[in-house]
């Protein structure tokens, strides 16, 4: 008679789902699993209120899914993972801890420490799969070096291909164990909880994928228009692992349209930025292009700069599209991608504030805040990253509004002071015959003048 296998630990990190989860399937092959989430004080300190609220709701949702299978649900413990994991493994007699690989700088350091601590206890840390369609470090040039430019990376990514989605785990087929010292799952905000979780994400994805208007087939035409909102809103689900990118790509493959291909390309961009950060972990805070260390920025602690920075944060710059974007983030903890580029360009090139300060503010407020995507997109706008936009590309906030929000639907949605301003003047409300509407500020800077200032600083850096 065969001896039963020892229990396994499934350490949940960025994979709050039962479908297409290779690490969970690997743990479940033992037949007995401890589902564990560790409240890591390092990550909690940096999470900010928006991501903390989403995390709490995600924990509640996964706990409910696991309990639906008749088990004790999710084990939540607090402490340093290198101390918690060995303790749990010893308590249940586990010989393996299963995870989805983490490629971010802190995650790699943390996992190395956990792996060493587990090894000392005779337990193996087994990484299966990753949060990406193609894991960082997989795709390299013919000479073995990493790609620096997206387009050739994308060609290689397409040639490499992506595995089909893994199976969905039926929680009733597993014996789930509880640990004695576990905490209660943190309280979740009901409003946030209504938008969180695997079932919500999959339902939203399928609805967007197949809808006749402003769905996948229209993506290439409409994704830049925030008033129409033709995006999938899957960035939050991907960041938290409510869905795997393989699942999205499998759905998109059933739509042989330019729109579906354009959305799949965005998944490749996500993989590319994760690969860049994997190769260059210093890109969290340092420009990939080292010459940009010499770029002169204004000191955010200077009173004038600080006041302008605060106006940007609150959506009070006097430029309607910038203000609408910042207020959308404060209200919804999400911002349309086109507008992220516009607001970032305004901070860097109109207000001359370092990109790192803007990136930190975004990470504080976005539900989908992801270190690789956030930092490398900011570097793209700043011109200092891999495959970055040329520095001399300065977004004109008025021109961007006229082009991508031509009826000002998005502006009026988030800047109610401008609701009654006619389209002839809404993009430059200071030109209205009756003057600025009550409560709305005049522009805090002159865009044309600040654009020239940015270009002069760029030339000085290069000389």
C-alpha positions, 0 to 999 in steps of 0.5 A: 500500500502506497504511503500518502503524500505529505501536504504541500503549501500553496503560497499565494502572491499575485495569483488570486484565482483557481483557473489557469494556475500552474503553481496551484495545480502543482501543489494540489497534485499532493492531494492535501494543500495549505493555502497560505497568504503572508502579510509581508510588512515590507510590502504592506508599508509600500502598498498605499491605501488603494492597493491595500483595499484591493488586496483585502478584497482579493483575500476575501474573494479567494477565501470564499472560493476556497471555502466553497469547496468545503475546506477551511479557506485561506490561511492568512499569517503576518510576518517575514516570509522567510520566517513564516514559511518554514514554520508553516511547513514544519507544522503541517509536515510539508516538503514543498512550497509551491509558488508562481515565480516572481521576477520583480526586484524585491520579490527575487530577494524575498524568494531567495531568502525564503528558499534558503530558509526552507532548504535549511528545514529540508523543504523545497521552494518550487516555482511553477509558471509566472504572472506573464505570458512569457516569463522574463529572461526567456526571450533573448536575441541571437547572441543571448543578450536581452532585447532593448527595443520592443518591436524586435522583442515583439517579433520574437515573442510572437515566434516563441508562442504562448502555452494554452491556459492550464486547467481550472482546479475544482476545490472539492478535489483537494483536502485543504488544511488550516494552520493553528495560528492563522489570522482572520481575513482582513475586512474588505470595503464592500464597494471595492469588493464588488469589483474584485475577484476571479469571477468578476474579472472573467465575466468582465473580460468575456463581456468586453471581448464579445460585445458589438461596440467598444469591445475587442474588435474596436480596440485598435480604433477606440483605445485612445479615446477616454470618453468612449472607454473602449479599453478592457480594464484588465490591468487590475485583474492582471496585476492581482492575478485574477486572470492569467494573460494566457487566458486573455490571449486565448480569448483574443485568438478567437477574434481575427481582427486588428483590434484583437491583435492590438490588445494582444500587443499590449500583453506583449508590452507588459511582458517586455517591461517585466523583462526590462526590469528583470534585466535592470532591477535598478530601473525602479529608481534609476534611468535606464539611459544613464546620461539622463542622470544629468538631466536638470529637474526642479526640486519638488521641495521648492515652494513654487515647484511644490505648489505646482506639484500639488496642483497636478496631484489634485487635478488643479492645473488649469489644463482640462485633460490633465485635470480630468485624468488626475481626478479620475485616478483619485476617484476611481483608482484607475486612469485611462492609458492615453491620459496616463501618458498626458499627465506624466508628460505634463509633470515631467516636461511642463512642471520639470518634476522628476519622473520618480516622484510622479511614479511614486504618486501613481503607485500610491493611488492606482489599484493596478499599480505594478512596479515594472509597468509603472516605472518603465512607462514613466521612463518611456514618457521621460525619454530615459528608458529602454525603447523610450519616446524621444525626449523632444516628444512633449505632449500638448495637453490642449492638442491631446484633448482636441484629438482624443476627447473631441466632444469633451465627454471625458473632461465633463465627466471628471471636471464638473466645473466645466460642464456648461462650457461650450466645446469652442472653449472647453479645451482652453477655458481661460478663453471663454467670453465670460471668463473661467467658470467659478472654482476652476483655476487658470493654467499654472504654467504656460505650456509653450514656454515650458516645452521650450524650457524642457528642450533647452534642458535636454540640449544642455544634458547632451552637450 
